[in-house]
């Protein structure tokens, strides 16, 4: 049968997924609201519709006789895919009634608490209390600073702010309230321990671990939220976190009822204090899943497609997959920047030619103005690989020192990344 597959998403992250689907002989349709999405050039058919218009896309699925739907890399895309699948009567690993466990941060926190699983202390603050600092302070009185305020219906770092002490509380909550369409925002305790990204696949209700990475961050300016600057595979603290993290996800899906599909988690770990959940998501991480292929030879696009049409192949993919024994070490380096017009990217392109770079990705053209939110999530990123963690760290330090983009006044646009101090080792 010539399957007809709808891929929700057309940005660069979806190019390989479209290409692999085509190689398998599937008639491939792509759709989202970005008219210039790079993946459109590789698909059999292409539609421009906002992903949030789930009714229109469901009708499109019926018109095109779609028999499978797939997306990943974004919470919003995952949510819309689940709703579209339900309306178009397409198979999907989640149902709309399961979405709150993966999309509503307060529901996730409450579920973890009910299950006795580790998560930061939190409270919900009604948006209506903006401008009433005394009432806000009363609600958070049992939490320990520093705190973070965040919207419960957005993704990425949108509307998330650090609250160092009581004097910043009301202002940061009000800033977060501007980003939400809900009646409440979330304020939770901020964990300053080591941070990790974990990707897994659920098959017949069992969690299969694909990878655990060190999620390293840099605070570029005193009043800014730390930004993700490097994710490293495999984690150097893997032996500490593998079992408890896997067991936690197994307990979580036993409650949510997820039986199949992608499952990811961001979490913290501190010596003597164990792990603590930051976020659980029903999709893979964007601009990062390529590392599993580089480091282990485990291809996420193959897995996603198998999850739609060839589930019997999934168990074969995990045979011999050992996250403790990588083929090589790899990392993705993220570079963020100030909202200036770019005049010179010479150094960024020079770094792209470095022999350690597996794939460079420079998101802006010279002359473009950097925007805070949009299709370009970074100034640039580089996938790099090396034979050891030590060599990878050496290469990373060089990139962090050398990376530069400037505006027409010669002012540096790129925020300066920093390497973390892993002062505790696997003792």
N, C-alpha and C positions, 0 to 999 in steps of 0.2 A: 504493500500500500504506500502511495506517495503521501506521507503525512504533511499536513498544513499547520505550521507552527507560527504563533504570534509571539514575538519577542518585544516586551514592553521596555523601551529604552533604545536610544540611538547614538548616545555619546560614545567617545572613544573606547570606554570600558567594554562596550558590547560588540566591537568589531570581531574579535576572535570567536565569540559565541555565534555570531551570524555566519562567519566563515565555516566553522565546524558543522553547523546545522546544514549548510549547503553541501558540504562534502559528503554528508550522510544521505543526501538525496531528498532532504525535506524542502518543501516549498516554504520559504521563509518570508514572513511579513513583519516589518518593524513599525513601531508607533510611539510617538510622544509629541511634546509641544515644541521641540527644537527643530526648526526647519533645516538647519545646516548640520545636523547630527552626522558624524563621520560614518556610522554604521549603515546609513541609508544607501550608500554607494554599493554595498555588497549584497543587499537584500533583493528578493524577487519582487516585492511590493513594499511600498512605503506610504504611511499616512501621517499627517500632521494633526494631532488632536491632543489637548491637555490630558495628561494621565489621570487627572482627577475627574474627568468627564467619563465616569465608569459606564453610564448608560449608553453613551454613544459608542464607546469601544466594544461593549458587549454586543451591540447591534452589528458593529463591524465584523466581529468574530462570526456571527451567524451568517452574514452576507458572504464572507470569504470561506465559509465552511471550515473554519479552524477546528482542529481536533486536539490541540495542545497549546498551552500558554506558559511562558517562562519569563522570569526577570531575576534580578538580584542586585546587590551592591548598594541598595538604598532602602531605608525603612518606608519612605513614601511609595516607592515603586512596588515594594512587596505588599503593602496594604491595598493599593489600587488593584494589583493583580488578583488578590484573593477575592475582592468584591466583584471584579469583572468575571472571574471564573464562576462564581456562584450565579451571577445573572445570565451568563451564557451557557450554563450547564456543562462546564469543562472540569476535568479532574484537577485537583489542587491539593497540596499537602496540608493546607490550613483552611478552615471555614471562617466566615466573617465573625461568628460568635467567639472564636478563639483570639481574635486580634487584640483585644485589650491586654492580654498577658504579654504581648510583644510590642505594643505601640503606646500604651498608657503607662508612663513611668510610675505613677502612684499605684496602679493595680499590680504592676510587677513587684514594687516594694512591699505592698501589703501581702501579696502571695508568699514572698520569701519569708516575711515575718511569721505568717501563719504556719509555714512549713518548718519553722525553726532554722532557716538557712541564713547565713551571715550577710547582712546588708547595712549600709549606713543608716543612722537614725534620721528621720525626716518628718516634716509636717507639710500639710497643704495650706497655702495662704490664699484666702479669697481676694480676687482682683479688686473687689469693692473696698478693701481695706487700704488701698493705695492712698497715701496722704494721711494715714492714721498710724504713725510710728509706734505709739504706746501699745496699741492692740497687736501689732505685728510682733513687737518684742515679747509680749506675753505668750504668744503662740510658740515661740522658739525657745522659751526659757529652759527647757530640758535638753536642748541640743548643745554640743560643744563646738566652739569656733576652732578653726575657720569653717565657714559654711559655703554652699554654692546655691544660687537661685537658678532655676531652669524652667522653661515651659514644658508642659507634658505632651504637647501635640506637634512639636517641631523636631527636626533632625539636625545632625551635625552639631556645631557649636553655637547655633543661633539662639540668642537671648540668654546665654549662660554667663553668669558673673560670680566671681569670688567675693565673699564677704569676710573680711579679716576680723572685724570686731563689731560690736553693737552700733557704733557710730555710722557704719556703712549699710546697716541692715535695710532700713526703709527705702533708701535711694536705689539700692540694687534690686530690691523686689519690684519697685516701680518700673525700673528699666526692663526687667524680664516681662512684666505684665503687658508691655507694649508689643510683645512678640506673639502672644497667645490669643487664640480664639475661644478659649475655655474660660470657665468662671474662677479657676484656681491656678496658681503656680506652685511649683515644688521647691522647698528649701530643705537641703539635706547636709549632713556632715561631710566635710571634704577629707578624703583619705590621701595622705601624702606618701603612701608606701609605693613600692614598685608596682607598675601597671602592666597588664598583659592583654593581648588579643588572642582569642581562642576560636578556632573554626572547627565545627564538627558536622557530621551528617547522621541524621536519625534514620535507621532502617528497621522496620518492624518493631518500633518502640525502643530500640537500643541505640545508645549514643556511641558513634565511632569517631574518635579524635583524628582530625586531619593535621592540625598544627597548633602550636602555642608560641607566640612571639612576644618579645619584650617591646612594649609600647613606650617609647621614650619621648619626653616632652621638654620644651624650653619655655620659660616665661620671658618674652622679649622685652617687656616693659613692666614697671612696678604695678600698674593698675590693670594689666591685661591678664586674661585667663591663659594658663600655660597652653601652648599649641603643640600638636603632634609634629615631631621633627625626624624621627627615625623609628621604623619597626624592623626588628631583627629576628631572623629565623635560623635555628631554633632558639628559644629562650635559654639564657645561661642558667636560669633557675628552674629548669624544667622538672628536675627530680623532686623539687619541693612542692610543686603545684599541680602536677599531672593528675594524680589520683583524687585529691579533694575536689578539684575543679570538675572532673568527669562525673564524680558521684553527685555533685550538686546539680549539674544539668540533668542527670538521670532522674533525680527527685523532682525537679521542676517539671519536666515533660510528663512524668507520671501523673501530675496534677492537671496540666493543661490538656492532655490527651493527644499531643503531637506524636504521630506514629512514623512519619516519613519527612524527608526534606532537610534543607539547610538549617543550622542552628549555631549561632555565634554568641560569644560572651566577652565583655570587657570586665576585668576584675583587678583587684589590688591584692598584694600580699606583703605582710611585714613579718620579720622573724619573731617568733613567739606569739603572734596574734592571728596567724592563719590568713585565709583568703576572705575577701569581702566583695560582693557583687557590685559592679557599677551599672551594667546594662546587659540584658539578654535580648537577642534579636533573631527573627526567623529568616535570616538571609546571610550572605557572605559579605565581607568587608570590601568596599570599593577601593580601587587603586592599591590593592595589597594582595589579592588572591593569586596574582601571578607568581608570588614568592613560593607558593607550594610546588609549582612546576619547576622553578629554578632550583630549589633546595632538595626536593624529594622526587622529582619526576612524576608528581601527582597533579593531574590536570583538572581544574575546577570546572571548566566548560564541558569536558567530557562527562563529569559527574552530574552536572545540571541537566544535560540532555538525556543521560541515562535515567534520571529521575522522572522524566516525562514519558519516554518511550521504551526504555530497555532496563527496567528495574532489576532484572535477573543478572545484569552485569555489575551491579554495585558491589556485591560481596566479593567478586573477583578483583575489583579495584583495590579493596582493602587487604587482600592477601599479600603479605610481604611488606605492607606499608608500616614502617617503624619510625616514629617521629624522634626517637632517641639516636637514630643513626642516619644523619643526612648525607646526601651525596656531596654537598658543599654547604657553605654558609652564605646567607644572602640577606640583603636589607633593602628597604626602600627609603630614600632620603627625601624629605619634604622641605621645600623652601617657600615661606610665606613672605608677603611684602606689604609695604605701605601703599595707600591708595593714591599713587602718583602716576603720571604718564611716563611710559618707558621710552628712554632714548638710546640706551646702549645695553645690549645683551651679549656682548662679545665673550665675556668670561663664561657665561652660562653655556654657550655653544662650544667653547674650548673644553669644558669639563665633560660635555657629551661625548667627546672623542676619547676620553680616558679608557684604557684597556680593561678596567674593572667594570665598566658600564655594560650591562646586558641590554638595557633599553632606556633611552632618555625620553623625557616628555616635557617639552617647554610649551606652556599653555598660551602665552601671549605673543603677538607679533610686535616688533618694534614700532612704536607710535601709539600702541594701545594704552588705555588707562586701566589700571588695576581696579577691580570692583570687589566689594566685600562678599557678596553672594551672587552666584550665577553659575554658568556652565564651566567656568575655570576655577577649580577649587584651590589652586596653588599658583605660584609663579612658575615653578618647575618641580619635577621630581626625577629621581634617577634610581633605577634598579641596579644594584651592584652585587657582585659575588666575589668570594675568595675561598681559599682552601681551609681557612681557620678563622675563628672568632677574633683572634689577635690581629691578623692581617686585615680583616674587615674593619676593625676599629681604627687601624692606622689609615686606611683609605678614607673612612668617614671623616676623620679629623682633618685630612687634607681638603676634602670637599667643603667642610664647614668653614675652613679658613679662607678658601679661595673664591667661593661663590660670590658673585656680584652682579647686580643690575642697577643702573643709575638713571636719573631723570635728566632733563635738558640742562639743569644747573649743576650737574655732576654730583648731586646728592644721592647717597645710597638708599635704594628702595628696599633691598633684601634685609629681613630681620636676621640677626646673627644667631645661628643655632649653637647649642652647647651639648657636649657629651655628659651623660650622668656619671655619678661616682658609684660604682657597685662595690662599696666598701665592705659589704658582707658577701661572702662567697659560699659555695656549697660546702659547708663544714660538716 
